[in-house]
Amino acid sequence: TVQQATLEASTNEEAPLPNGSMETAQPLVPGEELHGVLGCGQVAWYRVSMPDARPVTMHILGQAQENSLGATATLSVHAPQGQVLGQLLIPVFARSPNWDPREQPFAAPAPGVYFASVRLDPNGCQRVAFRLALR
């Protein structure tokens, strides 16, 4: 008898995050900081409830967990319908204890629910830690 072996192609893609979609977005409370780690090609989604219309600033700091020279992450702020209100590219070069800070100011057009997504550029394909806050 002949037995066949099945070979599965492996990829560098990380397993999906629990908040890897807009539908499973975790709450981001203004004034509180969230921590996370992204792998190659991963996206983390957060839900932001704005009680009133006011200018706000999204703060994100990136930190390499490995040799991430050239890795980038993108922070995007979305309206509920999906349109992007603001976007910011974060080059991540530093390793602990240094952080690479970036800011993205945007004006929420009205009180309501908005979303923030953080995506690691697959071209960098490394693990990157981030700290995210809304002020």
Secondary structure, 3 states (H helix, E strand, C coil): CCCCCCCCCCCCCCCCCCCCCHHHCEECCCCCEEEEEECCCCEEEEEEEECCCCEEEEEEEEEECCCCCCEEEEEEEECCCCCEEEEEEEEECCECCCCEEEEEEEECCCCEEEEEEEEECCCCCCCEEEEEEEC
